[in-house]
Amino acid sequence: MLGKTKRYLQVTRVILKYNLLLGLYRDLHADYISTPQCTCTYDLENRETAVKLRQAFEELGPTFIKMGQTMSKRPDLVPQTYVVEMMNLQDKVKPLSFEEMTDSLDLACICEYDPPELRKKKKSREEMEASGKRKSQAFIEIFDEFDTTPIASGSIAQVYKGVLEGEHVAVKILRPNLIDIINTDLSIIDDFKPIVKKVLGIGKNFDIDAFLEEIRDMLTREVDLRIEAMNMRRFGDNFKNEKKVSVPKIYPDYCSANVLTMEFIEGVQIKDVIDMDIPGSKKSEYTRIITKSYLKQVYIDGFYHADPHGGNMLVREDDTIAVIDFGAVGSIDDELKRNMLEFYYSVNNRDVEGATEGFLKIGKAKAKGVDLRRLKKDMDDLIASQNYGLEGRQSDNYAKLGMKYDIKLPGEFSTLQRAILLIEGVCLELDPRYKIQTIAIPVLMDAYKKLSTPKGPALHLEFSAEPKDEKAEIRAAVQELADRMGDMGDRLMEVQEKEKKDRGFSKEFYVAVLLILSTYILLSGEAFAWVGAAGFAGALLIWLFTLLRVS
């Protein structure tokens, strides 16, 4: 209880230091039009409290930093000035000395750092310090070389550089006692809920408990480095055949809940590449690699990096892109993938009806519970902005639209919108002419095929900016014709069903089987595609002849 009281005093001191309550109340009840970049006069005047809140979160540590990062994904609830400022959160803190990290050095091979006679004895302060030094030294001796000065220091972990088995490695070590600090912070935040609801006026259309649960879930994943190691291995497997994208390999024998040992990646952070004197064509190539790899993560693998900012991507000497820091990841199931693909397909084709239907599917909302006329009007405005606007995509508008019509969009959808905004922001800085649509089509085609989505070929033919693939177009046309012929056959067989009951299988049945098998062989594109073409043509002629006789 004493620990919680002490933390209460720290949190209260920081709130008073930055005078947050009055500023937050004023900003949350302000009623003026803001620009997405927060550059108008009112934004600049009212950004002061947002900056103070960011500074307070950085001072209070990991729980509050995660809260700020979560706020940056909720433009439907948080004023735009705060969304922009929370995206600038810096998770950089003063590093602890290596001796202070002792409690986190839990690799299995360090178990005999104390003499037997000292293990059960109550230790004095000097003995504990000596024990910590022995443990630290035992940890260092695992490596060929180990630099005890961290190369990066955050509120959750510190990263060190070393050499293991002749290879350069990065060693990520959690700060000690994190779980206790996080649990205390979450308990304090829970105590503050009535103040947040009554004083600040938040909570009418906002599930605070779900918001806090999201933060708890994020932190739970990040304070067990075995989960990050698992994420890295999974990403590495997903990209094992991709030559332009790499993921650091891990050393599983030197990993634990508190320690993650991985390959040290030499490279330049994408955010630093932006201002480097590099040919525009090369920067454009980087945007293509980044975009394709991310679309693959989302729509092919269903497992994606949830924080793809410019500091988490490195350009290596061979111009490949390395992705690092896998503490924050997300997953998406096939149903949501399919609904999102169909929604974006409709948006790109300026299909208001289809986009509205897709949006309702994503939110699992029923049309009868929504003012469809107004929703379609707002959807038309959104689509016009996406296709004709001068400021590029505005992904946060989806969240605002869901809030307006009380459509609860899944958390994965909101997380993805923020991640895609980050990707687009980085790529637009690399290449001002960047358009995600021109890069996305081939990846989305693969996604459609995998999910058996019937709009796949149409998507490719309708707005692909890639060179035309004539064979693919022919296959698409054949598939469409086969589908139509199948429908005609179904109707024909229904008409003749009664009179053919006693004959066993009809000739139309065998023709249908021939047509389907031929189409399958033709679409497979293998060496015997000509057999499929011949069979398809023959089946088509027989079918047409049958139809003429019936008519």
C-alpha positions in Angstrom: 0.0 0.0 0.0 2.9 2.3 0.8 4.2 1.8 -2.8 0.8 2.8 -4.2 0.6 5.9 -2.0 4.1 7.0 -3.1 3.1 6.5 -6.7 -0.1 8.4 -6.1 1.9 11.4 -4.8 4.2 11.2 -7.9 1.3 11.2 -10.3 -0.5 14.0 -8.5 2.7 16.1 -8.4 3.1 15.7 -12.2 -0.6 16.6 -12.8 -0.2 19.8 -10.7 3.2 20.6 -12.2 1.8 20.8 -15.7 -1.6 22.2 -14.6 -3.4 19.5 -16.6 -6.9 19.3 -15.2 -7.9 22.9 -16.1 -6.2 22.7 -19.5 -7.8 19.3 -20.4 -11.3 20.5 -19.4 -11.0 23.6 -21.6 -9.6 21.8 -24.6 -12.1 18.8 -24.5 -15.0 21.3 -24.4 -13.6 23.6 -27.1 -15.8 24.0 -30.2 -13.9 25.1 -33.2 -12.8 23.6 -36.6 -9.3 22.1 -36.6 -7.1 21.2 -39.5 -5.6 17.7 -39.7 -2.1 19.2 -39.4 -3.2 21.4 -36.5 -1.7 24.6 -38.0 -4.5 27.1 -37.7 -4.3 29.9 -35.1 -6.7 28.2 -32.6 -4.7 24.9 -32.9 -1.4 26.7 -32.2 -2.9 28.5 -29.2 -4.6 25.4 -27.8 -1.7 23.0 -28.4 0.0 24.1 -25.2 -1.9 21.6 -22.9 -1.4 18.8 -25.5 2.4 19.4 -25.3 2.2 19.4 -21.5 0.3 16.2 -21.4 2.8 14.5 -23.7 5.7 15.7 -21.4 3.8 14.5 -18.3 3.3 11.0 -19.9 7.0 10.8 -20.8 7.9 11.7 -17.2 5.5 9.2 -15.7 6.8 6.2 -17.6 5.6 3.1 -19.6 2.0 2.9 -18.5 1.2 6.5 -19.3 3.3 6.4 -22.5 1.2 3.5 -23.8 -1.9 5.5 -22.8 -0.8 8.4 -24.9 0.0 6.1 -27.9 -3.4 4.6 -27.6 -5.0 8.1 -27.5 -3.2 8.9 -30.8 -5.3 6.1 -32.4 -8.6 7.6 -31.3 -9.3 10.7 -33.3 -13.0 10.0 -32.9 -12.7 10.8 -29.2 -9.5 12.9 -28.8 -9.1 16.5 -30.2 -6.9 16.6 -33.3 -4.2 18.6 -31.5 -3.8 15.8 -28.9 -3.8 13.1 -31.6 -0.9 14.8 -33.4 1.0 15.5 -30.2 0.6 12.0 -28.8 2.2 10.6 -32.0 5.3 12.6 -31.0 5.7 10.7 -27.7 9.4 9.9 -27.1 10.0 6.8 -25.2 13.6 7.8 -24.2 14.6 8.0 -20.6 17.8 8.3 -18.6 19.5 4.9 -18.7 20.0 2.8 -15.5 23.5 1.6 -14.8 24.2 -2.1 -15.7 24.4 -3.0 -12.0 20.8 -1.6 -11.5 19.6 -4.0 -14.2 20.8 -7.0 -12.2 17.3 -8.3 -11.3 16.4 -8.7 -15.0 19.5 -10.8 -15.9 17.6 -14.1 -15.7 19.1 -16.2 -18.4 18.9 -19.9 -17.4 22.7 -20.4 -17.6 23.3 -17.9 -14.7 22.4 -19.8 -11.6 25.6 -20.2 -9.6 26.6 -16.6 -9.1 26.4 -16.8 -5.3 28.4 -19.3 -3.2 26.1 -21.9 -1.5 26.6 -20.5 2.0 25.3 -17.1 1.0 22.2 -18.2 -0.9 19.9 -18.6 2.1 21.6 -16.1 4.4 19.9 -12.7 4.9 22.3 -10.3 3.2 23.5 -6.9 4.2 23.5 -4.0 1.7 27.1 -4.5 0.9 26.6 -8.3 0.3 23.7 -7.6 -2.0 25.8 -5.2 -4.0 28.6 -7.7 -4.2 26.1 -10.4 -5.2 24.7 -8.1 -8.0 28.2 -7.5 -9.3 28.9 -11.2 -9.5 25.6 -11.8 -11.3 26.3 -9.0 -13.8 29.8 -10.3 -14.4 28.4 -13.8 -15.0 26.0 -12.4 -17.5 28.7 -10.5 -19.3 30.9 -13.6 -19.5 28.3 -15.4 -21.6 29.3 -13.2 -24.5 32.5 -12.9 -26.4 32.2 -9.1 -26.0 29.6 -7.0 -24.2 29.4 -3.2 -23.8 27.6 -2.3 -20.6 26.7 1.2 -21.9 23.3 1.0 -23.6 22.9 2.0 -27.2 19.2 2.8 -26.6 17.2 3.4 -23.4 13.4 3.4 -23.1 10.9 3.2 -20.3 10.4 -0.6 -20.8 13.9 -1.8 -21.8 17.5 -0.9 -22.6 19.4 -2.3 -25.5 23.1 -3.2 -25.5 25.6 -4.3 -28.1 27.7 -7.4 -27.9 29.4 -10.2 -29.8 28.1 -13.8 -29.5 29.6 -16.8 -31.3 31.5 -14.4 -33.5 28.4 -12.5 -34.5 27.4 -8.9 -33.6 24.2 -9.0 -31.5 21.8 -6.6 -29.9 20.7 -7.5 -26.4 17.4 -6.1 -25.1 16.9 -6.2 -21.3 13.8 -5.2 -19.5 14.0 -2.6 -16.7 13.5 -4.3 -13.3 10.2 -4.3 -11.4 8.2 -3.2 -14.4 5.2 -5.4 -13.7 4.8 -4.0 -10.1 5.0 -0.4 -11.5 2.5 -1.1 -14.3 0.0 -2.8 -12.0 0.2 0.1 -9.5 -0.3 2.7 -12.3 -3.3 0.9 -13.8 -4.9 0.7 -10.3 -4.3 4.5 -9.9 -5.8 5.2 -13.4 -8.8 3.0 -12.5 -9.3 5.2 -9.3 -9.2 8.3 -11.5 -12.1 7.1 -13.7 -14.9 9.0 -11.8 -12.9 12.2 -12.2 -12.4 11.6 -15.9 -16.1 10.9 -16.4 -17.5 13.7 -14.3 -15.0 16.5 -14.4 -13.7 16.1 -17.9 -17.0 14.9 -19.3 -15.7 11.8 -21.0 -17.5 8.5 -20.9 -21.0 9.0 -22.5 -20.0 7.3 -25.8 -16.7 5.9 -24.7 -16.0 2.6 -23.0 -13.2 3.6 -20.5 -12.9 0.0 -19.2 -12.2 -1.3 -22.7 -9.7 1.5 -23.3 -7.8 0.5 -20.1 -8.0 -3.1 -21.0 -6.3 -2.4 -24.4 -3.5 -0.6 -22.6 -3.1 -3.5 -20.1 -3.0 -6.0 -23.0 -0.3 -4.0 -24.8 1.8 -3.7 -21.7 1.4 -7.4 -20.8 2.8 -8.4 -24.2 5.7 -6.0 -24.0 7.0 -7.0 -20.5 7.6 -10.6 -21.6 10.3 -10.6 -24.2 9.6 -14.2 -25.1 6.5 -12.9 -26.8 8.6 -10.5 -28.9 11.0 -13.3 -29.7 8.1 -15.4 -30.9 6.8 -12.5 -33.0 10.2 -12.1 -34.6 10.4 -15.7 -35.5 6.9 -15.6 -37.0 7.7 -12.6 -39.1 11.0 -14.1 -40.2 9.1 -17.2 -41.4 6.5 -15.1 -43.2 9.3 -13.2 -45.1 11.8 -16.0 -45.6 11.3 -15.9 -49.4 11.3 -12.1 -49.6 14.7 -10.9 -50.7 14.1 -7.2 -50.1 12.8 -7.5 -46.5 14.7 -8.9 -43.5 13.9 -9.5 -39.9 16.7 -9.9 -37.3 17.3 -13.5 -36.3 17.2 -14.4 -32.7 19.4 -16.6 -30.5 16.8 -18.6 -28.6 19.3 -20.2 -26.1 20.1 -16.6 -25.0 16.5 -15.4 -24.6 14.2 -15.3 -21.5 11.2 -13.3 -20.2 13.6 -10.4 -19.5 16.3 -10.8 -22.1 16.1 -10.9 -25.9 19.3 -11.6 -27.8 19.0 -10.9 -31.6 21.1 -10.2 -34.6 22.5 -6.6 -34.7 21.3 -4.9 -37.8 23.6 -2.3 -39.4 21.6 0.3 -41.3 20.2 3.8 -41.5 16.7 4.5 -40.1 14.2 5.4 -42.7 13.4 8.7 -41.0 17.1 9.7 -41.5 17.1 8.5 -45.2 14.4 11.2 -45.9 16.9 14.1 -45.7 19.9 12.2 -47.2 21.3 13.0 -50.7 20.0 9.9 -52.4 18.5 9.6 -55.9 14.7 10.0 -56.0 14.4 6.7 -57.9 16.0 4.9 -55.0 13.7 6.5 -52.4 10.7 5.5 -54.6 12.0 2.0 -54.6 12.1 2.0 -50.7 8.5 3.2 -50.7 7.5 0.2 -52.9 9.3 -2.3 -50.7 7.8 -0.8 -47.5 4.2 -0.7 -48.9 4.2 -4.1 -50.4 5.7 -5.7 -47.3 3.1 -4.0 -45.1 0.2 -5.0 -47.3 1.5 -8.5 -47.3 1.6 -8.5 -43.5 -2.0 -7.4 -43.3 -3.9 -9.0 -46.2 -1.8 -12.1 -46.9 -0.3 -13.1 -43.5 -2.9 -11.6 -41.2 -0.1 -10.7 -38.8 1.3 -7.2 -38.9 3.7 -4.7 -37.2 1.5 -2.4 -35.2 4.0 0.5 -35.0 5.7 0.9 -38.4 7.2 4.4 -37.9 10.4 5.6 -39.5 12.6 4.5 -36.6 11.5 0.9 -36.8 12.6 0.4 -40.4 16.3 0.4 -41.5 17.8 0.6 -45.0 20.8 -1.8 -45.1 23.9 -1.5 -47.3 22.4 -3.8 -50.0 19.2 -1.5 -50.2 17.0 -4.1 -48.4 14.7 -3.0 -45.7 15.0 -4.4 -42.2 12.1 -4.2 -39.8 12.8 -4.1 -36.0 11.1 -3.8 -32.6 8.3 -6.3 -32.6 6.8 -5.5 -29.2 3.6 -4.1 -30.7 2.0 -6.4 -33.3 -1.6 -7.2 -34.4 -3.5 -10.0 -36.1 -6.6 -10.0 -38.3 -8.9 -12.9 -39.2 -10.1 -13.8 -42.7 -13.5 -12.4 -42.2 -12.3 -9.0 -41.3 -9.7 -9.1 -44.1 -12.4 -10.0 -46.6 -14.7 -7.2 -45.4 -11.9 -4.6 -45.4 -10.8 -5.6 -48.9 -14.4 -5.3 -50.2 -14.8 -1.9 -48.4 -11.6 -0.5 -49.9 -12.5 -1.9 -53.3 -15.7 0.0 -53.2 -14.0 3.2 -52.0 -11.5 3.0 -54.8 -14.2 2.5 -57.3 -16.4 5.3 -55.9 -19.2 2.8 -55.1 -21.1 4.5 -52.3 -23.6 1.6 -51.9 -20.9 -1.0 -51.8 -18.7 1.1 -49.4 -21.7 1.6 -47.1 -22.5 -2.1 -47.0 -18.9 -3.0 -46.4 -18.6 -0.5 -43.6 -21.6 -2.0 -41.9 -20.1 -5.4 -42.2 -16.9 -4.3 -40.6 -18.8 -2.9 -37.7 -21.2 -5.8 -37.6 -24.0 -3.3 -37.7 -27.5 -3.8 -39.1 -28.8 -1.4 -41.7 -32.2 -1.1 -40.0 -30.5 0.5 -36.9 -28.8 3.2 -38.9 -29.9 6.3 -40.8 -28.8 4.9 -44.1 -29.6 8.1 -46.1 -27.3 10.2 -43.9 -24.7 7.5 -43.7 -24.5 7.2 -47.5 -24.3 11.0 -47.8 -21.3 11.0 -45.4 -19.8 8.0 -47.2 -20.1 9.9 -50.5 -18.2 12.8 -49.0 -15.5 10.5 -47.6 -15.1 8.7 -50.9 -14.9 12.1 -52.8 -12.2 13.2 -50.3 -10.2 10.0 -50.8 -10.4 10.0 -54.6 -10.3 13.7 -55.4 -9.0 15.5 -52.3 -5.7 17.3 -52.5 -4.4 16.3 -49.0 -4.2 12.5 -49.5 -5.9 9.9 -47.4 -7.6 10.8 -44.1 -7.9 7.3 -42.5 -9.1 8.7 -39.2 -12.4 9.7 -40.9 -13.5 6.1 -40.7 -13.3 6.1 -36.9 -15.2 9.4 -36.8 -17.9 8.0 -39.1 -18.3 4.9 -36.8 -18.6 7.1 -33.8 -21.2 9.4 -35.4 -23.5 6.4 -36.2 -22.7 4.4 -33.1 -21.0 1.7 -35.2 -18.4 0.0 -33.1 -15.5 -0.7 -35.3 -13.2 -3.5 -34.2 -10.0 -2.5 -32.5 -7.9 -4.1 -35.2 -9.5 -1.8 -37.8 -8.5 1.4 -35.8 -5.0 0.1 -35.1 -4.5 -0.6 -38.8 -5.8 2.8 -39.8 -3.1 4.4 -37.6 -0.4 2.1 -38.9 -1.3 2.8 -42.5 -1.2 6.5 -41.8 2.3 6.0 -40.4 3.3 4.1 -43.5 1.8 6.7 -45.9 3.4 9.5 -43.9 6.9 8.0 -44.1 6.5 7.1 -47.8 5.2 10.6 -48.8 8.2 12.1 -47.1 10.5 9.8 -49.1 8.6 10.4 -52.4 6.1 13.3 -52.7 4.5 11.6 -55.7 3.8 8.4 -53.7 0.3 6.8 -54.2 -0.4 3.7 -52.3 -3.0 2.5 -54.8 -0.5 2.1 -57.6 1.6 -0.2 -55.4 -1.1 -2.0 -53.6 -2.9 -3.8 -56.5 -0.6 -6.9 -56.9 -0.7 -7.6 -53.2 -4.4 -7.2 -52.9 -4.8 -9.5 -55.9 -3.0 -12.2 -54.0 -5.2 -11.5 -51.0 -8.4 -11.8 -53.1 -7.2 -15.1 -54.5 -6.3 -16.5 -51.1 -9.7 -15.5 -49.7 -11.6 -16.7 -52.8 -13.0 -13.2 -53.2 -14.9 -13.0 -56.6 -13.9 -9.4 -57.2 -10.2 -10.2 -57.5 -9.9 -10.2 -61.3 -12.1 -7.2 -61.6 -9.9 -5.3 -59.1 -6.8 -6.0 -61.2 -8.4 -5.1 -64.5 -10.3 -2.0 -63.3 -7.6 0.2 -61.8 -4.2 -1.5 -61.9 -1.4 0.9 -62.7 1.0 -2.0 -63.4 1.7 -3.2 -67.0 -1.2 -5.3 -68.2 -0.9 -9.0 -67.9 -2.7 -10.3 -70.9 -2.9 -13.9 -69.7 -4.4 -12.8 -66.4 -7.0 -10.8 -68.3 -7.9 -13.7 -70.5 -8.2 -16.0 -67.5 -10.4 -13.4 -65.7 -12.6 -13.2 -68.8 -12.8 -17.0 -69.0 -13.7 -17.2 -65.3 -16.4 -14.6 -65.7 -17.8 -16.4 -68.8 -17.7 -19.8 -67.0 -19.6 -18.3 -64.0 -22.3 -17.0 -66.4 -22.5 -20.3 -68.2 -22.8 -22.1 -64.9 -25.8 -19.9 -64.0 -27.4 -20.6 -67.4 -26.8 -24.3 -66.8 -28.4 -24.2 -63.4 -31.5 -22.7 -64.9 -31.5 -25.2 -67.7 -31.2 -28.1 -65.3 -34.0 -26.8 -63.1 -36.3 -26.7 -66.1 -35.5 -30.3 -67.2 -35.2 -31.8 -63.7 -38.6 -33.5 -63.6 -38.4 -35.2 -67.0 -34.9 -36.5 -66.4 -35.4 -37.9 -62.9 -35.3 -41.5 -64.0 -32.4 -41.3 -66.5 -29.6 -41.0 -63.9 -27.1 -38.3 -64.7 -28.0 -36.1 -67.7 -25.6 -35.1 -70.5 -25.8 -31.6 -69.2 -24.2 -32.8 -66.0 -21.3 -34.3 -67.8 -20.8 -31.2 -69.9 -20.9 -29.1 -66.7 -18.2 -31.3 -65.1 -16.1 -31.0 -68.3 -16.5 -27.2 -68.3 -15.5 -26.9 -64.7 -12.4 -29.2 -65.0 -11.3 -27.5 -68.2 -11.6 -24.0 -66.6 -9.6 -25.2 -63.6 -6.8 -26.5 -65.8 -6.8 -23.4 -67.9 -6.7 -21.0 -64.9 -3.9 -22.9 -63.3 -1.5 -21.7 -66.0 0.6 -24.8 -66.0 2.2 -26.6 -69.0 -1.1 -28.4 -69.8 -3.1 -25.2 -70.0 -3.8 -26.0 -73.7 -5.7 -29.2 -72.6 -7.9 -27.0 -70.5 -8.4 -24.5 -73.4 -9.4 -27.4 -75.7 -11.8 -28.9 -73.2 -13.3 -25.6 -72.4 -13.9 -24.8 -76.1 -15.4 -28.2 -76.7 -17.7 -28.0 -73.6 -18.8 -24.5 -74.6 -19.8 -25.6 -78.2 -21.8 -28.6 -76.8 -23.5 -26.4 -74.3 -24.5 -23.8 -76.9 -25.8 -26.5 -79.2 -27.9 -27.9 -76.3 -29.3 -24.5 -75.6 -30.3 -23.9 -79.2 -32.1 -27.2 -79.3 -34.0 -26.5 -76.1 -35.0 -23.0 -77.4 
